[in-house]
Amino acid sequence: MTAPVYRRSLGLASLVSLGLGGTIGSGIFVAPGSAAGIAGPWSLLAWFLVGLSAATGAYALAAAPSEVTLFQFLARVWGNRAADLLMAAYVASSFFGCASIGAGLGRYLGYFGPPRTAPPPG
């Protein structure tokens, strides 16, 4: 029996679509509900700050030459202290983003799973 031959079948459009799908699925539908449940109305301020950070990062990545890191470009645009804070926010949002995806998936699976029963009295 011969070994299977694998070929690359995902192109740029497919990979971008996978990234956008993950962003839309977790970032737009799961995370706002979780954030509002935790922070209440203050979650709007958090979303504004994260949006500002993401826009800055997108600008930095679009304008930077390939040999310049995200931190280096953020430091050029905003200064070293702001770049430190933005990178910390980026790392924290990535960490909590993964957690919110897991929490959202658990909620969805719990909704479609078997019904919960009350523990027996006594």
C-alpha positions as CSV (number, residue, x, y, z in Angstrom):
1,M,0.0,0.0,0.0
2,T,1.4,3.4,-0.9
3,A,1.4,6.4,1.3
4,P,-1.2,9.1,0.6
5,V,0.0,12.1,-1.3
6,Y,-1.1,15.4,0.2
7,R,-1.3,18.6,-1.7
8,R,-2.0,22.2,-0.7
9,S,-5.6,23.0,-1.4
10,L,-6.2,26.1,0.7
11,G,-5.3,29.3,-1.1
12,L,-5.1,32.9,0.1
13,A,-8.9,33.4,-0.3
14,S,-9.7,30.3,1.7
15,L,-7.3,31.2,4.5
16,V,-8.7,34.8,4.7
17,S,-12.2,33.4,4.8
18,L,-11.4,31.1,7.7
19,G,-9.9,34.0,9.6
20,L,-12.8,36.2,8.9
21,G,-15.3,33.5,9.9
22,G,-13.5,32.9,13.2
23,T,-13.5,36.6,13.9
24,I,-17.1,37.1,13.0
25,G,-18.2,34.0,14.9
26,S,-16.4,34.7,18.1
27,G,-15.8,38.4,18.1
28,I,-19.2,39.6,17.0
29,F,-21.6,37.0,18.5
30,V,-20.0,35.5,21.5
31,A,-17.7,38.1,23.1
32,P,-20.1,41.1,23.4
33,G,-22.6,39.0,25.4
34,S,-19.9,37.7,27.7
35,A,-18.4,41.2,28.1
36,A,-21.7,42.8,28.8
37,G,-22.5,40.1,31.4
38,I,-19.2,40.8,33.2
39,A,-18.8,44.6,32.8
40,G,-22.3,45.8,32.1
41,P,-22.5,49.2,30.3
42,W,-18.7,49.6,30.8
43,S,-18.2,47.0,28.2
44,L,-18.9,49.6,25.6
45,L,-15.8,51.5,26.7
46,A,-13.8,48.3,26.6
47,W,-14.9,47.7,23.0
48,F,-13.9,51.2,22.0
49,L,-10.5,50.8,23.5
50,V,-10.0,47.4,21.8
51,G,-11.2,48.9,18.5
52,L,-8.7,51.7,18.8
53,S,-6.0,49.2,19.5
54,A,-7.0,47.0,16.6
55,A,-7.2,49.9,14.2
56,T,-3.8,51.0,15.3
57,G,-2.4,47.5,14.9
58,A,-4.0,47.2,11.4
59,Y,-2.5,50.5,10.4
60,A,0.9,49.5,11.6
61,L,0.8,46.1,9.8
62,A,-0.5,47.7,6.6
63,A,2.1,50.5,6.5
64,A,5.2,48.7,8.0
65,P,7.8,47.1,5.9
66,S,8.0,43.3,6.3
67,E,11.1,43.5,8.5
68,V,9.6,45.8,11.1
69,T,7.7,44.2,14.0
70,L,4.3,45.3,15.2
71,F,5.8,46.7,18.4
72,Q,8.4,48.8,16.6
73,F,5.8,50.4,14.4
74,L,3.4,51.0,17.3
75,A,6.3,52.7,19.1
76,R,6.9,54.9,16.1
77,V,3.2,55.9,15.8
78,W,2.3,56.2,19.5
79,G,5.6,56.1,21.5
80,N,7.1,53.4,23.6
81,R,4.8,53.6,26.6
82,A,1.7,53.5,24.5
83,A,3.2,50.7,22.4
84,D,3.8,48.7,25.6
85,L,0.2,49.2,26.7
86,L,-1.2,48.3,23.2
87,M,0.9,45.2,23.0
88,A,-0.2,44.2,26.5
89,A,-3.8,44.8,25.5
90,Y,-3.3,42.8,22.3
91,V,-1.9,39.8,24.2
92,A,-4.6,40.0,26.8
93,S,-7.3,40.2,24.2
94,S,-5.9,37.2,22.4
95,F,-5.8,35.2,25.7
96,F,-9.4,36.2,26.7
97,G,-10.6,35.9,23.1
98,C,-9.7,32.2,23.2
99,A,-11.4,31.8,26.5
100,S,-14.6,33.5,25.2
101,I,-14.6,31.2,22.2
102,G,-14.5,28.2,24.6
103,A,-17.2,29.7,26.9
104,G,-19.4,30.4,23.9
105,L,-18.9,27.0,22.4
106,G,-19.8,25.4,25.8
107,R,-23.0,27.5,26.0
108,Y,-24.0,26.5,22.5
109,L,-23.3,22.8,23.1
110,G,-25.1,23.0,26.5
111,Y,-28.1,24.4,24.8
112,F,-28.3,21.6,22.3
113,G,-27.2,18.9,24.7
114,P,-29.3,16.7,27.0
115,P,-31.6,18.6,29.3
116,R,-30.4,19.2,32.8
117,T,-32.1,17.5,35.6
118,A,-32.4,18.7,39.2
119,P,-30.5,16.7,41.8
120,P,-32.6,14.3,43.9
121,P,-33.8,15.9,47.1
122,G,-32.2,15.0,50.4
